[in-house]
C-alpha cells in the first residue's frame, strides 16, 4: 500500500476506534449529570410541595380550633398535654385500615360517649364534638395526621409555633391566613399573605410592622381601605420577642399570586 494511503488508512482506523468511545463517554457523563440535576430539582419541588401541603393543613387545623388542645409533636419534658399529639395519633393508627373513618367520626361527633383511648396519658377526659368542622375538612385533617412520620422539620415547627402564637394572642380574630375568595363580604382586616405581598421589598417594612403590631395604627395613615376595621388596636400585652416572631413569620409567608394591594370593596357590595 502506498505510504500516503497507509497513513490515511491508519488515521481513519484510529479515529473510528477512539471517537465513538470518547463520544459515548462524554454522553454518559452528560446524561448522568442531567439525571442528577433533574433528580435534585424534582426532590426540591417534591420537598417544597410537601412543606406547602403541611403548612396548609396546619392553617386548617388552626382555623378549626384543633391546636387549642393538640400539637403536632409531643411536648418536651414531663408535662401532660391536654390531648394526644398528632404524631402519637399517627403512630397508633397508621397501620389500621379503618382508622380514617373511625377517627373522622370521633373528630365530628366527639368522644364523650365513645371509648376513651388515651385515658391517663392526657388531661382531657374526652374530645368535644367539632361542630365547626365539616366532613370534607375532617377527612383532609385526619388523612394528613395519619401520614405524619417522624419529627416535623424545623420550617414546619416554626410555622406551627407562629400559628399557635397568632391564635393564642387573638390575631386570628381579625386576620385570615389567605384573602377571602368567592365571597363579597368585607374582611375585618387584611390577611397575613396580603400583608406579606404588600410589604415585600418595601424599605423599613419590618420596623413599620413591629410598631404597628405593638402600638396599633390609630395614628398612622390608613392603608387598607378594603377592610372593615379602621385601625388596628395596640397589643400591649405581647412581648417584644413575640411581636418580632410574628412579624418575621408574616413577612416570610409565601404570597405568589396574591394581590399586593387588594381592590377596594365598595359599600353595598357585601
Buried (B, 14 or more C-beta within 10 A) or exposed (E): EEEEEEEEEEEEEEEEEEEEEEEEEEEEEEEEEEEEEEEEEEEEEEEEEEBEEBBBBBBBBBBBBBBEBBBBBBEEEEEEBEBBBBBBBBBBBEEEEEBBEBBBBBBBBBBEEEEEEBEEEBEBEBBEBBEEBEEEBBBBBBBBBBBBEEEBEEEBEBBBBBBBBBBEBEBBEBBBBBBBEEEEEBBEBBBBBBBBBBBEEEEEBBEBBBBBBBBBBEEEEEBBEBBEBEBBEBBEEBEEEBBBBBBBBBBEBEBEEBEBEBEEBEEEEE
